[in-house]
Amino acid sequence: MAALKNPLFDTATTLGKILGFLAVSAICGVLVAGLMVPAVAVTGTTASNSISFFDDLPGELKIDAPAQSTEVLANDGSVLATFYDQNRQQVGLDAMSPFIKDGIVAIEDSRFYEHGGIDSTGILRALVATAQGGRQGASTLTQQYVNNVIIQAQEANGDTASIKFGDQKTVGDKVREMKLAIALEKKYSKDDILRGYLNIVYFANGAYGIEAAANLYFGVSAKDLTLPQAALLAGVVNWPEHYDPINEPANALSRRNTVLDKLLQSGKISQADHDAAIATPVALNVQPNKQGCTSAASAPYFCAYIRQVILNSNAYGSTPEDRQKFLDRGGLTIKTTLDPRLQTAAQNQVNDTQPADDPNQKGTSLVTVEPGTGKILAMAQNTTYSNVDALGNTNLNFNVDQGDGGGSGFQPGSTMKVVTFAQWLNEGHSMNEVVDASKRLYPGNFPWKATCLPDKHYFGAYDPAEPGSFLLPNDEPGDYQQMTVLKGITRSINTATFASAAKLDLCGLNKVGEDMGLHDATDGTPLDWTSQISSLIGGGKNVSPLTMANGFATFASGGIFCNPIGIVSITDHQNKDYPVPGADCKQTIKPDVAAGVNYALQNVVKEGSGYGLGLPGTPVGAKTGTTDGSEQTWFIGYTPKLATASWWGYWKEGATRYALDYTYKGKFYPQVDGAYIAGPQWQSYMKQAVTFYPGGTFNDPPASMLAAPSAPRRQAPNPAPAPVPAPTPAPAPDPAQKSAPAPDPAPKSAPDNAASPESAPATAPAKP
């Protein structure tokens, strides 16, 4: 309903405009410098000029939504983090206590419901006070609202240099506000103006609007404010720094009582209510301002990932500055995929595995993806999210790519052997086909098939005759023998993987890697198995744990690849929806091939390099990975419902780099592999996680994949020299000579066999 208008300020006619502009001058006869109306005599040419000046002023105020805080929510609706330039949540009048509405009117503009935007009585009262040597403002609530809207627009446009406060304003500025206030009253109801004012005004200590103020000072919503609480907040807006309830409690109390007196005078409260409120001590319940990812205690690195996804996307602004403004001022509700139950379990687990303040400064992380949806359900690491350089602090996200706030990734070790195995099945081989895993010598002219290269072959070497190269190593001396490809992947035998790859097209491995979404963590380029032969067992580019978890989720889902996603929806305060990155799920790997991989990787925890690290009653596929000197260790495992990458290793200059002759929780390890720390971490966490995502089975592979062809005729032994160690400073590891058993009480029949990029030779250059 339109507000009632004071006929004195009807601007529909020229006379009305003159009166609207000069009413107080006519009443008072003179204006004192510094008050709200310019000193203009109502005579002759001056009056005519004033009319022209008034007509030329802007007559309509464009009211944009004020900056509002953005909330990031977990998948259960709980708040993970808040972003804002100004801590504000807009609410309707029906969501505000009547005490705050009455209190603001009583103390700031008692004639609010009587005037038409400017108040001649108030201005006269201010003139008298000034003439007597005092000081009193004459701005109505409507004028104050206009002033706040103008300031908000200047801030939103980055024009903060133009903002003027109080005595900085010229006569023209003040008259402009008056005209806009009059126009505003003609367009909006009093309730609309009061609602807008209470949502925009500043209440000190970073609280903008009554909802944020109620929460900050008392931990309640605006609708639940009591009379003493509302009176305290109503008193703040006139001079926030002076009446600050936290830092100026005496001033705030005195001002509160003044508000209560005004409420009594206006008849809004009874004498009894007034006296009871006066007798009530100020009892603040200050809630800390939780701004940004540092306050996202349960998931700061996931929060940082979500923030980076928004800052990286042109969908939210054409420049990084625009996207930051969208996030900080847009009043968004960002619903994410994070499951707080899994996140809590993951965070507790990494903290237990490797405390952030451990002097060795080893890093460890867990990240979980839901197969078939790409949803990131948990993302945890053992450090404190901070850019302050201190032990255990970092804002580097271990789990994601560099462009998403991570580092350069980590070498994946033998987890990459699954790519060769999948291509083996892709090309129609049986996993029970026998290969010659005794072969350790691959001369520089060995022709690896690579049909996507110009010469159709790649030439790479494990050959002591080549500079910087050496014989292909295994962990166990007894593993240089003929064996099935299934046994090779189960026990993570390097020579078996190479013997398999020697029969394949390396370009097919590139396709499998692409189908799994495997890419370099630094620049996002797909991994390439034709550029460095050591990539067969983990060499080449570094990858992020999220990439690895999501890649293995492709097998868990029966060959369906989904882009990993962290955002479900983005909606602003006006319920406008914004586009979000999609999972774009599609079948990239044949279902039979995925079933074959799942069959083989279940053997890893039953009798292979991850022995004893399964889950009771739940099918588990997994692969261990260890790089040279145990610099990086992995355990990537999955059930039909969850895929999790567990990583433990070196991440920071100055930290203990190699886990050789390493003591962990009082236990000595000659060398740590993926089954010793990363594996138990995965198992302990997943035992909790599967209680929330139970059930599911893996399909059986076709019989042809399990067929047992006759063994090939054994080749004559290679006239290889004695094993040649890798050149210093990175000697070839002997990871499998592990006298210390894994922490799991079950004995390990087959430790990980993961020679890494460092343990692999520098690849010989391609030969013509």
C-alpha positions in Angstrom: 0.0 0.0 0.0 1.3 3.4 -0.9 2.4 5.6 2.0 0.4 8.6 3.1 1.9 11.8 1.8 2.4 15.1 3.6 0.8 17.6 1.2 3.5 20.1 2.2 5.9 18.0 0.2 3.8 17.1 -2.8 6.2 17.5 -5.7 3.6 17.2 -8.4 3.6 20.9 -9.0 6.2 23.6 -9.3 4.8 25.2 -6.1 5.1 21.8 -4.4 8.7 21.5 -5.6 9.5 25.0 -4.2 7.9 24.1 -0.9 9.6 20.7 -0.8 12.9 22.3 -1.4 12.5 25.4 0.7 9.9 24.6 3.3 12.1 24.8 6.3 13.7 28.0 5.0 10.3 29.6 4.9 9.5 28.3 8.4 12.7 29.3 10.0 13.7 32.3 7.8 17.3 31.4 8.0 19.4 28.3 7.6 22.5 27.5 9.6 25.5 26.1 7.7 26.0 22.4 8.1 22.3 21.5 8.4 20.3 19.4 5.9 18.8 22.2 3.8 20.8 24.9 1.9 20.5 28.5 2.9 18.5 30.0 0.1 16.3 33.0 0.5 12.8 32.6 -0.9 12.8 35.7 -3.0 12.9 36.7 -6.6 15.7 35.4 -8.8 17.1 33.2 -6.1 13.8 31.3 -5.8 13.6 30.9 -9.5 17.2 29.5 -9.7 16.5 27.2 -6.8 13.5 25.8 -8.6 15.6 25.1 -11.7 18.3 23.6 -9.5 15.8 21.3 -7.8 14.3 20.2 -11.1 17.7 19.3 -12.4 18.5 16.9 -9.6 17.9 13.2 -10.0 14.3 12.3 -9.1 14.5 8.5 -8.8 16.6 6.3 -6.7 17.7 3.0 -8.3 17.7 0.5 -5.4 19.9 -2.5 -6.1 20.1 -5.4 -3.7 22.7 -4.6 -1.0 25.7 -6.8 -0.7 24.8 -10.0 1.1 26.8 -12.9 2.5 27.1 -16.2 0.6 26.7 -19.5 2.4 28.3 -22.7 1.4 26.3 -25.7 2.5 27.1 -29.4 2.9 24.8 -32.0 1.3 22.7 -32.1 4.5 22.1 -28.3 4.5 24.6 -27.5 7.3 26.7 -24.4 6.8 30.4 -25.1 5.9 31.5 -21.5 5.3 30.4 -18.0 4.7 31.8 -15.4 2.3 31.1 -11.7 2.4 32.3 -8.2 1.9 29.5 -7.2 4.3 28.1 -9.6 6.8 24.4 -9.3 5.8 21.4 -11.6 5.4 18.2 -9.8 4.2 15.0 -10.7 6.0 11.4 -9.5 5.8 9.6 -7.4 8.4 7.7 -10.4 9.5 11.1 -11.9 10.4 12.0 -9.0 12.7 11.0 -8.5 16.3 8.4 -5.7 16.7 10.7 -4.3 19.3 13.4 -3.5 16.8 11.0 -1.9 14.3 9.4 0.3 17.0 12.8 1.0 18.6 14.4 2.3 15.4 11.5 4.5 14.6 11.4 5.8 18.2 15.0 6.8 18.4 15.8 7.7 14.7 12.6 9.2 13.3 9.6 9.4 15.6 7.5 11.1 12.9 8.4 8.5 10.3 4.7 7.6 9.7 3.7 11.2 9.5 6.1 12.9 7.0 6.6 12.4 3.3 10.3 11.8 3.2 11.7 14.9 4.9 10.5 16.3 8.2 10.1 20.0 8.6 9.5 19.6 12.4 12.7 17.7 12.7 14.7 20.2 10.8 13.3 23.1 12.9 14.2 21.1 16.0 17.7 20.7 14.7 18.0 24.4 13.9 17.0 25.3 17.4 19.5 22.9 18.9 22.2 24.2 16.7 21.4 27.8 17.6 21.7 26.9 21.3 25.1 25.5 20.7 24.1 21.8 20.5 24.0 19.4 17.6 21.1 17.3 16.3 20.6 15.5 13.1 17.5 16.2 10.9 17.7 13.2 8.5 14.6 11.0 8.4 14.8 7.3 8.2 13.9 7.7 4.5 16.8 10.0 4.0 19.2 7.7 5.9 18.0 4.8 3.7 18.7 6.9 0.6 22.2 7.7 1.8 22.9 4.0 2.5 21.6 2.9 -0.9 23.9 5.5 -2.6 26.9 4.3 -0.6 26.1 0.7 -1.4 26.0 1.5 -5.1 29.3 3.3 -5.0 31.0 0.4 -3.2 29.5 -2.1 -5.6 30.9 -0.1 -8.5 34.3 0.3 -6.9 33.8 4.0 -6.6 34.7 4.3 -2.9 36.5 7.6 -3.5 33.2 9.3 -4.1 31.6 8.2 -0.8 30.9 11.1 1.5 29.9 11.0 5.2 28.4 13.7 7.4 30.3 17.0 7.1 31.9 15.9 3.9 28.6 16.5 2.1 27.9 19.6 0.1 24.6 21.5 0.1 23.9 19.9 -3.3 24.5 16.4 -1.9 22.0 17.1 0.9 19.3 18.5 -1.3 19.8 15.6 -3.7 19.1 13.2 -0.8 16.0 15.2 0.1 14.5 15.0 -3.4 15.3 11.3 -3.6 13.7 10.7 -0.2 10.5 12.5 -1.4 10.4 10.4 -4.6 11.0 7.2 -2.6 8.1 7.9 -0.3 5.8 8.3 -3.4 6.9 4.9 -4.8 7.2 2.7 -1.7 5.2 2.1 1.4 6.5 3.0 4.8 6.9 -0.7 5.6 9.0 -1.2 2.5 11.3 1.6 3.4 11.6 0.4 7.0 12.4 -3.1 5.9 15.0 -1.8 3.4 16.6 0.4 6.1 16.8 -2.3 8.7 18.5 -4.6 6.1 21.1 -2.2 5.0 22.2 -0.1 8.0 25.4 -0.8 9.8 25.5 -2.1 13.4 29.3 -2.0 14.1 31.8 -4.9 14.2 31.1 -5.9 10.6 27.4 -6.5 11.0 25.2 -5.0 8.3 21.4 -5.3 8.7 19.5 -6.5 11.7 19.7 -10.2 11.1 23.5 -10.2 11.1 23.5 -7.9 14.1 21.1 -10.1 16.1 23.3 -13.1 15.3 26.6 -11.4 16.0 25.7 -9.9 19.4 23.2 -12.3 20.8 23.3 -15.5 18.7 19.6 -15.2 17.7 17.6 -14.3 14.7 16.1 -10.8 14.4 12.6 -12.2 15.0 13.7 -13.4 18.4 15.2 -10.2 19.8 13.9 -9.3 23.2 13.0 -5.7 24.2 16.3 -4.9 25.9 18.3 -6.5 23.1 16.4 -4.7 20.4 16.7 -1.4 22.2 20.5 -1.9 22.4 20.8 -2.5 18.7 18.5 0.3 17.7 20.8 2.7 19.6 23.9 1.6 17.7 23.0 2.9 14.2 23.3 6.6 15.0 27.1 6.3 15.7 28.2 2.7 15.5 31.8 3.2 16.7 30.6 5.2 19.7 27.7 2.9 20.7 29.6 -0.3 19.9 28.2 -2.9 22.4 31.5 -4.8 22.5 34.1 -2.1 22.7 32.0 0.8 24.2 29.7 -1.0 26.6 29.0 2.0 28.8 28.0 4.2 25.9 25.9 1.3 24.5 24.0 0.8 27.7 23.3 4.6 28.1 22.0 4.7 24.5 19.9 1.6 25.1 18.2 3.2 28.0 17.5 6.3 25.9 15.8 4.2 23.3 13.7 2.6 26.0 12.7 6.1 27.2 11.7 7.0 23.7 9.6 3.8 23.4 7.8 4.6 26.6 7.1 8.2 25.4 5.7 7.0 22.2 3.4 4.6 24.0 4.9 1.5 22.4 5.8 -0.1 25.7 4.3 0.1 29.2 6.0 1.6 32.2 6.4 -1.9 33.7 8.1 -3.1 30.5 10.3 -0.1 30.4 11.4 -0.4 34.0 12.1 -4.2 33.6 14.1 -3.6 30.5 16.1 -0.8 32.2 16.9 -3.1 35.0 18.1 -5.9 32.7 21.9 -6.0 32.3 23.4 -6.2 28.9 24.2 -9.9 28.3 26.0 -10.3 25.0 26.5 -13.7 23.4 29.0 -12.7 20.8 29.3 -15.0 17.8 32.6 -14.8 16.0 32.5 -13.6 12.4 33.1 -16.8 10.4 34.3 -15.5 7.1 36.0 -17.5 4.4 37.6 -21.0 4.4 39.7 -20.4 7.5 36.5 -20.6 9.5 35.3 -23.8 7.8 36.7 -25.9 10.5 35.3 -29.2 9.3 36.3 -28.9 5.6 38.6 -25.9 4.9 40.3 -27.4 1.9 37.1 -28.5 0.3 35.8 -25.0 0.9 38.9 -23.6 -0.8 38.3 -26.0 -3.7 34.7 -24.7 -4.1 35.9 -21.1 -4.0 38.5 -21.8 -6.7 35.9 -23.5 -9.0 33.9 -20.3 -8.9 36.9 -18.0 -9.4 38.0 -20.1 -12.4 34.7 -20.0 -14.3 33.5 -17.3 -16.7 30.0 -18.3 -15.8 30.3 -16.1 -12.7 31.9 -13.1 -14.2 34.3 -12.0 -17.0 37.2 -11.2 -14.7 38.5 -12.7 -11.5 37.5 -9.5 -9.7 33.9 -9.9 -11.0 33.8 -13.5 -9.8 35.1 -12.6 -6.4 32.4 -9.9 -6.1 29.8 -12.5 -7.2 31.0 -14.7 -4.3 31.4 -12.1 -1.6 28.4 -9.8 -2.4 25.9 -12.0 -4.2 24.0 -13.4 -1.3 24.4 -16.9 -2.8 23.4 -20.3 -1.4 25.9 -22.8 -2.7 24.9 -26.4 -2.1 27.7 -28.8 -2.3 28.2 -32.6 -2.5 30.2 -32.9 0.8 28.9 -35.5 3.2 29.7 -34.2 6.7 29.6 -37.8 8.1 32.3 -38.9 5.7 34.2 -35.6 6.1 34.4 -35.9 9.9 35.6 -39.5 9.6 38.2 -38.6 7.0 39.5 -35.6 8.9 39.8 -37.5 12.1 41.6 -40.3 10.3 44.3 -38.1 8.6 44.8 -36.3 11.9 45.4 -39.7 13.6 47.6 -41.0 10.8 50.0 -38.0 10.8 49.5 -35.1 13.2 50.2 -31.7 11.5 52.9 -30.8 14.0 54.9 -34.0 13.4 58.5 -32.9 13.0 58.9 -35.1 9.9 56.2 -33.0 8.2 54.8 -35.8 6.2 51.6 -35.1 4.4 48.6 -37.4 4.2 45.2 -37.1 2.7 41.9 -38.8 1.9 39.5 -37.9 -0.9 36.3 -39.8 -1.7 34.2 -39.8 -4.9 30.8 -41.4 -5.5 31.1 -43.8 -8.5 28.5 -43.0 -11.2 27.9 -39.5 -10.1 31.3 -37.8 -9.7 30.2 -36.3 -6.4 33.1 -35.4 -4.0 31.9 -36.7 -0.6 35.0 -36.0 1.5 38.3 -34.2 1.1 40.7 -34.1 4.1 44.4 -33.6 4.8 46.5 -33.4 8.0 47.5 -29.8 7.8 45.9 -26.6 9.2 44.5 -24.3 6.5 46.5 -21.1 6.8 48.9 -18.9 4.8 50.9 -18.3 8.0 54.3 -20.0 7.7 54.3 -22.3 10.7 54.7 -26.0 11.4 51.7 -27.9 10.0 50.2 -24.9 8.2 49.5 -24.6 4.5 46.8 -23.3 2.2 48.0 -25.8 -0.4 45.3 -28.4 -1.1 47.0 -31.9 -1.4 44.0 -33.4 -3.1 43.4 -31.3 -6.2 45.1 -29.9 -9.3 47.2 -26.8 -9.2 44.5 -24.7 -11.0 42.1 -25.6 -8.2 44.4 -24.6 -5.4 46.7 -27.6 -5.2 50.3 -28.1 -6.0 51.9 -30.0 -8.8 50.5 -33.4 -7.7 52.4 -36.5 -6.8 54.0 -39.4 -8.7 51.4 -42.2 -8.7 53.7 -45.2 -8.5 52.3 -48.6 -9.3 48.7 -47.4 -9.1 49.3 -46.7 -12.8 49.7 -50.4 -13.6 45.9 -50.6 -13.8 46.0 -48.7 -17.1 48.2 -51.4 -18.8 46.0 -54.1 -17.3 42.8 -52.5 -18.6 44.3 -52.1 -22.1 45.4 -55.8 -21.9 41.7 -56.7 -21.5 40.6 -54.1 -24.1 42.7 -55.8 -26.7 41.0 -59.1 -26.1 43.6 -60.9 -23.9 42.8 -63.1 -20.9 44.0 -62.1 -17.5 45.2 -65.6 -17.1 47.5 -65.5 -20.1 51.1 -66.1 -19.2 53.8 -63.5 -19.8 57.5 -63.7 -19.3 58.2 -61.6 -16.2 61.8 -62.7 -16.1 62.6 -60.2 -18.8 64.5 -57.2 -17.4 66.3 -55.9 -20.4 64.6 -53.7 -23.0 67.3 -52.4 -25.3 67.3 -48.9 -26.6 66.0 -50.1 -30.0 63.2 -52.2 -28.5 60.2 -51.3 -30.7 57.2 -50.6 -28.5 54.1 -50.4 -30.7 52.5 -46.9 -30.8 50.3 -46.5 -33.8 49.5 -42.8 -33.0 53.1 -41.8 -33.5 54.5 -41.0 -36.9 56.9 -44.0 -36.9 54.2 -46.2 -35.4 56.7 -47.2 -32.7 58.3 -45.8 -29.5 61.8 -46.7 -28.6 62.6 -46.8 -24.9 65.1 -48.6 -22.8 65.8 -50.4 -19.5 69.3 -51.2 -20.5 72.5 -50.7 -18.6 74.2 -50.0 -22.0 72.1 -46.8 -22.3 73.3 -43.7 -20.4 71.5 -43.4 -17.1 69.6 -46.6 -17.5 69.6 -50.0 -15.7 67.8 -53.3 -15.6 64.1 -53.2 -14.8 63.8 -54.1 -11.1 61.3 -56.0 -9.1 61.0 -56.0 -5.3 61.4 -59.7 -4.8 64.1 -61.8 -6.5 61.7 -64.7 -6.9 59.4 -62.6 -9.1 61.6 -62.9 -12.2 59.6 -65.7 -13.7 56.8 -66.5 -16.1 53.4 -65.7 -14.5 49.8 -64.8 -15.4 49.0 -61.2 -16.0 46.5 -61.5 -13.2 49.2 -62.5 -10.8 51.3 -59.6 -12.1 48.7 -57.0 -11.3 47.7 -58.7 -8.0 51.3 -58.7 -6.7 52.3 -55.5 -8.5 55.2 -57.0 -10.5 57.0 -54.5 -12.6 58.4 -57.0 -15.1 54.9 -58.5 -15.6 53.5 -55.1 -16.5 56.3 -54.5 -19.0 55.9 -57.9 -20.5 52.2 -57.2 -21.0 52.8 -53.7 -22.4 55.3 -55.2 -24.9 52.3 -56.9 -26.6 50.1 -53.8 -26.6 49.7 -50.6 -28.5 50.9 -47.8 -26.2 48.4 -45.5 -27.8 45.7 -47.6 -26.4 47.0 -46.9 -22.9 46.7 -43.2 -23.7 43.0 -43.9 -24.5 42.4 -45.8 -21.3 44.0 -43.0 -19.3 41.8 -40.5 -21.1 38.8 -42.6 -20.4 39.7 -42.5 -16.7 40.2 -38.8 -16.8 43.9 -39.1 -15.8 45.8 -35.9 -16.4 48.8 -33.8 -15.3 48.0 -31.9 -12.0 50.0 -28.9 -13.2 48.5 -28.1 -16.6 45.6 -30.6 -17.1 47.1 -32.3 -20.1 46.2 -36.0 -20.5 48.9 -38.4 -19.5 50.9 -39.9 -22.3 52.3 -43.4 -22.2 54.2 -42.8 -25.5 56.5 -40.1 -24.2 58.2 -42.0 -21.3 58.3 -45.8 -21.0 58.6 -45.6 -17.2 55.0 -44.3 -17.1 54.0 -48.0 -17.3 54.8 -48.3 -13.6 54.1 -44.7 -12.5 56.6 -42.5 -14.3 55.9 -39.4 -16.3 53.6 -36.7 -15.0 52.3 -36.1 -11.5 48.6 -36.5 -10.7 46.3 -35.4 -7.8 44.6 -37.7 -5.4 41.2 -36.5 -6.6 42.1 -37.4 -10.2 43.1 -40.9 -9.0 40.1 -41.5 -6.9 37.8 -40.4 -9.7 39.7 -42.5 -12.2 39.3 -45.6 -10.2 35.6 -44.7 -9.6 35.2 -45.3 -13.4 35.8 -49.0 -12.8 33.6 -49.1 -9.7 30.7 -47.7 -11.8 31.1 -50.3 -14.5 33.1 -48.1 -16.9 31.0 -44.9 -16.5 33.3 -41.8 -16.2 32.0 -38.7 -14.5 33.8 -35.4 -14.0 34.3 -34.9 -10.3 32.0 -32.3 -9.0 31.7 -30.4 -5.7 28.7 -28.0 -6.4 25.1 -29.2 -6.7 23.5 -25.7 -7.2 24.0 -22.0 -6.8 21.0 -19.8 -6.1 21.0 -16.1 -5.2 18.8 -14.3 -2.7 16.2 -13.8 -5.3 16.0 -17.5 -6.1 17.8 -17.1 -9.4 19.7 -20.2 -10.3 23.2 -20.2 -11.9 24.9 -22.9 -14.0 27.2 -25.2 -12.2 29.9 -27.6 -13.6 28.3 -30.8 -14.6 29.5 -34.4 -14.1 28.6 -35.3 -17.7 28.7 -39.0 -17.0 29.2 -41.3 -19.9 30.3 -44.8 -20.7 34.0 -44.6 -21.5 35.3 -48.1 -20.6 33.5 -51.2 -21.8 31.5 -52.8 -19.0 33.2 -56.1 -19.5 36.7 -54.5 -19.2 35.6 -52.7 -16.0 34.3 -56.0 -14.6 37.6 -57.6 -15.4 39.6 -54.9 -13.7 37.3 -55.1 -10.6 37.8 -58.9 -10.5 41.6 -58.5 -10.6 41.8 -55.6 -8.1 39.7 -57.5 -5.6 42.6 -60.0 -5.6 45.0 -57.3 -4.4 43.4 -57.1 -1.0 42.8 -60.9 -0.8 46.3 -62.2 -1.7 48.3 -59.4 -3.2 50.2 -56.2 -2.4 47.3 -54.9 -0.3 46.7 -58.2 1.5 44.5 -57.8 4.6 43.3 -54.3 3.7 39.8 -55.2 2.6 36.5 -54.5 4.3 34.4 -57.2 6.0 31.3 -58.0 4.0 32.0 -55.4 1.3 33.7 -56.1 -2.1 36.8 -54.0 -2.5 39.1 -53.3 -5.4 42.4 -51.6 -4.7 45.9 -50.8 -6.0 48.9 -49.9 -4.0 51.6 -47.5 -5.2 55.1 -46.5 -4.0 57.7 -44.3 -5.6 61.5 -44.3 -5.2 62.6 -44.2 -1.6 59.0 -44.2 -0.5 58.8 -40.5 -1.3 55.1 -40.9 -2.2 52.9 -43.8 -1.2 49.3 -44.6 -2.2 46.4 -46.9 -1.6 43.5 -46.3 -4.0 40.6 -48.5 -3.2 36.9 -48.6 -4.0 33.6 -50.4 -3.3 30.6 -50.3 -5.6 29.5 -47.1 -3.7 32.7 -45.2 -2.8 36.1 -44.6 -4.4 38.8 -43.2 -2.1 42.4 -42.3 -2.7 44.7 -42.4 0.3 48.0 -40.7 0.0 50.9 -40.4 2.4 54.3 -38.8 1.5 56.6 -35.9 1.0 55.2 -32.5 0.1 57.3 -29.7 1.5 60.9 -28.6 1.1 62.8 -29.1 4.3 60.6 -32.1 5.4 61.8 -35.7 5.6 61.8 -36.7 2.0 62.3 -40.5 1.9 60.7 -43.0 4.2 63.7 -45.3 4.4 64.8 -46.8 7.7 61.7 -45.0 8.9 60.1 -45.2 12.3 56.3 -44.7 12.4 54.3 -44.8 15.6 57.1 -46.7 17.3 57.5 -49.2 14.5 60.6 -49.4 12.3 60.3 -49.9 8.5 63.3 -50.4 6.3 61.1 -48.9 3.6 57.5 -47.7 3.7 55.2 -48.8 0.9 51.6 -48.0 0.1 50.3 -50.9 2.2 52.0 -49.8 5.4 50.5 -46.3 6.2 48.3 -45.2 3.3 46.6 -48.6 3.2 45.6 -48.8 6.9 44.5 -45.2 6.7 42.2 -46.1 3.8 40.9 -49.2 5.6 40.2 -47.5 8.9 38.3 -44.6 7.3 36.4 -46.8 4.8 35.2 -49.1 7.6 33.2 -46.0 8.8 32.3 -44.7 5.4 30.7 -47.9 4.1 28.2 -47.8 7.1 26.7 -44.8 5.4 27.0 -46.2 1.8 26.5 -49.9 2.2 25.9 -52.7 -0.3 26.5 -53.2 -3.9 28.3 -55.8 -6.0 30.7 -55.9 -8.9 29.6 -57.8 -12.1 31.6 -60.9 -13.0 33.8 -60.6 -16.1 33.1 -62.8 -19.1 34.6 -66.2 -19.1 36.9 -65.3 -22.0 38.8 -62.9 -19.7 39.5 -65.7 -17.2 40.5 -68.4 -19.8 43.9 -69.9 -19.2 45.8 -70.2 -22.6 48.8 -72.5 -22.7 52.0 -71.0 -21.5 54.3 -69.6 -24.2 57.5 -71.3 -24.9 60.1 -69.9 -22.5 62.6 -67.7 -24.1 66.3 -68.2 -23.5 67.4 -66.1 -20.6 68.6 -62.7 -21.4 72.4 -62.4 -21.2 71.9 -59.6 -18.6 74.6 -58.5 -16.4 74.2 -58.4 -12.7 71.6 -55.8 -11.5 72.9 -52.3 -11.9 71.8 -49.8 -9.3 70.1 -46.6 -10.4 72.5 -43.7 -10.7 72.8 -41.4 -7.7 71.4 -39.3 -6.2 68.3 -41.5 -6.8 69.3 -45.1 -6.5 66.9 -47.8 -7.7 64.9 -48.9 -4.7 64.5 -52.3 -3.3 61.1 -51.7 -1.8 60.1 -55.3 -1.3 62.9 -56.2 1.0 60.7 -55.3 3.9 61.6 -57.1 7.1 58.9 -55.1 9.0 55.4 -56.4 8.4 52.5 -54.1 7.7 50.6 -52.8 10.7 47.7 -55.1 9.7 48.0 -58.2 11.9 47.6 -60.4 8.9 50.9 -61.4 7.2 51.7 -59.9 3.9 52.3 -62.5 1.3 53.1 -60.0 -1.4 54.3 -56.5 -0.7 54.0 -53.7 -3.3 56.3 -53.9 -6.2 56.2 -50.3 -7.2 59.3 -49.0 -8.8 58.6 -45.4 -9.5 59.6 -42.7 -12.0 62.7 -42.1 -10.0 63.5 -45.8 -9.8 62.8 -46.2 -13.5 65.5 -45.1 -15.9 65.6 -41.9 -17.7 64.0 -42.9 -20.9 66.3 -43.3 -23.9 65.6 -40.8 -26.7 63.4 -42.0 -29.5 65.5 -43.5 -32.3 64.7 -42.9 -36.0 
